[in-house]
Structure formats: structure tokens, C-alpha cells
Amino acid sequence: MIFNMLSDIEIAQGAKMKPVIEIAENMGISSEDVEPYGHYKAKLSEALYSKLADKQDGKLILVTAINPTPAGEGKTTVSVGLAQSMHKIGKNAVLALREPSLGPVFGIKGGAAGGGYSQVVPMEDINLHFTGDMHAITAANNLLCAAVDNHMQQGNELGIDQRRILFKRCLDMNDRALRNIVIGMGGKINGVPREDGFQITVASEIIAIL
């Protein structure tokens, strides 16, 4: 017997998605608290939290610390499958995942949003730009790094020791060639030479704060 096994991307592209406004309404969230990003993605307003303050809390199931199998099933696939099964038996279940990184090479290595029939869609949007949050975090993190280097360039009033700076720049891509670099080369006008490096955005200091 021969089985035609679909790839993750084929399954994702074949999924029939519901408009995100409809999904929100089914959860009891009004359109005024939904900020759409196209038809199938949205953010929720900050005001929604206070609107739900008097509602009874639901139950939280935390899925963590699972070593993926050789086929790649891990925390996300289990979490998605668990939410699907809860919904299947009539529970009002909502799944919350950390936004995946662009690091796994735009989804070629796996988009960290589940797999098979237990994945989050639209896959391409999640693996590329989604809502732009990762780009904003990357920019904020690197702005702070630039401020530190500019401070040292402009006289270093705080006496920062460039050999002990742990706050690294970030880039949301697995680029091992940038993990350890030297910056400030090219003469005095280009800053104070020192060792630096790029972390992946989801491992940055700013994402930890967020």
C-alpha cells in the first residue's frame, strides 16, 4: 500500500481558513477589540484585558520541555494537537504560542509553528513577517546597541569597559558567521573597536523583557 504523505507546506496551503473577525466573534470578542492584519491575522486591543477582568478565569495547560522526536514533533505540535482535541470534545479552548523566529531559514527547516495537521496557518506569513513585531524588536534592540557604542565614541562619560559589554545586537536569522564579530573598524570616525556579535531576535534582551 502506498500512502501519499503531504508536506507541512502542502497541508498549510490546502487549509481553508476562517476570517479572523469570525474567529474573534466566536470567542465573544467584538470587532472593536480586533486590529486585523489582512483577513486571517489580527492583534487584540489592550483594553480587552480590562473588559474581561470580571470574567471567570479559565484553566491553563502549560506544555514545555519536550524533546522533539526524529520526525520533528515537539512542544508546538503537541500544543496545537491538544488545543484541537479540546475543541473536538466541545471545550472552549484557545492556544497561545510564542511568535516563532524567522531563524529556521524561512520555514525550510521548519517554521516552529507545528507540523502536519497540527500546525498554525498561514504558514508563509508566520515564517516571513507576520505582524512586524519581530522587526520592531530587532530595531529596538539594535538601537540600544548603537547608543552604547555612540556613547563610548562621544567620550564615554559612564566609563563603559568595551571588553565587558554583554548586550549583543540581534538579527532574526540563524547566521552563524555573525555570532562573533569585531566592530568599530575603519579608523577613529567609525567608533571604538571591540568584540560584538548577533543573537537571534527571539533570544535577545528585548524579547526577554517583552
C-alpha positions in Angstrom: 0.0 0.0 0.0 1.4 3.4 -0.9 0.5 6.5 1.1 0.7 10.0 -0.4 2.2 11.9 2.5 1.7 15.7 2.2 4.4 18.0 3.3 3.8 20.6 6.0 3.6 23.4 3.4 1.2 21.5 1.3 -1.1 20.9 4.2 -0.9 24.5 5.3 -1.7 25.8 1.8 -4.6 23.4 1.5 -6.2 24.6 4.7 -9.4 26.5 4.4 -9.0 29.4 6.8 -11.8 31.3 8.5 -11.7 35.2 8.6 -10.1 36.2 11.8 -13.0 38.5 12.6 -15.3 35.5 12.6 -13.0 33.6 14.9 -12.9 36.5 17.3 -16.7 36.7 17.3 -17.0 33.0 18.1 -14.8 33.7 21.1 -17.0 36.6 22.2 -14.6 39.3 21.2 -16.1 42.3 19.5 -14.7 43.7 16.3 -13.7 47.0 18.1 -11.1 45.0 20.1 -9.6 43.4 16.9 -6.9 45.0 14.9 -6.8 43.0 11.6 -3.6 42.4 9.6 -5.3 41.2 6.4 -8.1 38.7 6.6 -6.5 35.9 8.7 -4.3 37.6 11.3 -5.1 40.2 14.0 -3.9 41.7 17.2 -6.2 42.2 20.2 -6.6 45.6 21.9 -5.0 46.3 25.3 -8.5 47.4 26.5 -9.8 43.9 26.1 -7.9 42.7 29.2 -9.7 45.1 31.5 -13.1 44.3 29.8 -12.7 40.7 30.8 -11.4 41.4 34.3 -14.7 40.3 35.9 -14.9 37.1 33.9 -14.1 33.8 35.5 -10.6 32.6 34.7 -10.1 29.6 32.5 -7.8 26.7 33.2 -4.2 26.8 31.9 -2.4 23.9 30.5 1.3 24.5 30.0 3.3 22.4 27.6 7.0 22.8 28.0 10.4 21.0 27.9 9.6 18.3 25.3 12.4 16.9 23.3 11.3 16.7 19.6 11.1 13.3 18.0 13.3 12.4 15.0 10.3 13.4 12.9 10.2 16.8 14.5 7.2 16.7 16.8 7.8 18.9 19.8 6.2 21.4 22.1 4.3 23.3 19.4 2.9 20.2 17.6 1.7 18.8 20.9 0.2 22.1 22.0 -1.7 22.6 18.7 -2.9 19.0 18.8 -4.0 19.4 22.4 -6.0 22.5 21.5 -7.6 20.8 18.5 -8.6 17.8 20.7 -10.1 20.1 23.4 -12.2 21.8 20.7 -13.2 18.5 19.3 -14.8 17.4 22.6 -16.6 20.7 22.9 -14.3 22.7 25.2 -13.8 26.5 24.6 -10.1 26.2 24.0 -7.6 28.8 22.9 -3.9 28.1 22.1 -1.2 30.6 22.9 2.2 30.2 21.4 5.3 32.4 21.3 5.8 34.0 17.9 8.3 31.8 16.1 11.6 33.2 14.8 12.5 33.7 11.2 15.7 31.8 12.1 14.8 28.4 10.6 15.5 29.7 7.2 12.0 31.0 6.3 10.4 27.7 7.1 12.6 25.4 5.1 14.0 23.9 8.3 10.5 24.1 9.9 8.7 27.2 10.9 8.3 26.4 14.7 4.5 26.6 14.3 3.7 22.9 14.4 3.6 20.5 11.6 1.4 18.1 9.7 -2.2 18.5 10.6 -1.3 20.2 13.9 0.1 23.5 12.8 -0.7 27.1 12.8 -1.6 28.9 9.5 -1.0 30.9 7.3 2.5 29.3 7.4 4.1 31.7 4.9 3.1 34.8 6.8 4.2 33.4 10.1 7.6 32.4 8.7 8.1 35.8 7.0 6.8 39.0 8.6 3.6 38.1 10.4 2.6 41.4 12.1 6.0 43.1 12.1 6.7 42.6 15.8 10.0 40.8 15.4 11.3 43.6 13.1 10.3 46.2 15.7 12.1 44.2 18.5 15.2 43.8 16.3 15.2 47.6 15.6 14.7 48.5 19.3 17.5 46.1 20.5 20.0 47.4 17.9 19.1 51.0 18.7 20.2 50.4 22.3 23.4 48.8 21.0 24.1 51.7 18.7 23.5 54.1 21.6 26.1 52.3 23.8 28.7 52.4 21.0 27.9 56.0 20.3 28.3 56.9 24.0 31.8 55.4 24.0 32.6 57.2 20.8 31.5 60.6 22.2 33.7 60.5 25.3 32.4 57.5 27.4 31.3 59.6 30.4 30.0 56.5 32.1 33.3 54.7 31.8 31.9 51.7 29.9 34.5 48.9 29.5 34.1 47.7 25.9 35.6 44.3 26.9 32.7 43.6 29.3 29.6 44.5 27.3 27.2 41.5 27.2 24.3 43.2 25.4 24.6 42.0 21.8 23.0 43.1 18.6 20.3 40.8 17.1 19.1 39.6 13.8 16.1 37.2 13.3 18.1 34.7 11.2 20.4 31.8 12.0 23.6 33.4 10.6 26.5 31.7 12.4 29.0 33.9 10.7 27.7 36.9 12.7 27.7 35.3 16.1 31.2 36.6 17.0 32.4 39.7 15.1 34.6 42.8 15.6 33.0 46.2 15.2 34.3 49.8 15.1 36.9 49.1 12.4 38.0 51.6 9.8 39.5 54.4 11.8 38.5 56.7 14.7 35.5 58.1 12.9 33.8 54.6 12.9 33.8 54.1 16.7 35.6 52.1 19.3 36.8 48.7 18.1 35.5 45.9 20.2 34.2 42.3 20.0 30.5 42.0 19.5 28.0 39.6 17.9 24.5 39.0 16.8 22.0 36.9 18.7 18.8 35.6 17.1 16.0 38.1 17.9 13.9 35.7 20.0 17.0 35.2 22.3 17.6 39.0 22.7 17.4 41.0 25.8 14.4 43.0 24.5 12.3 39.9 23.8 13.1 38.7 27.3 11.6 42.0 28.6 8.6 41.8 26.3 
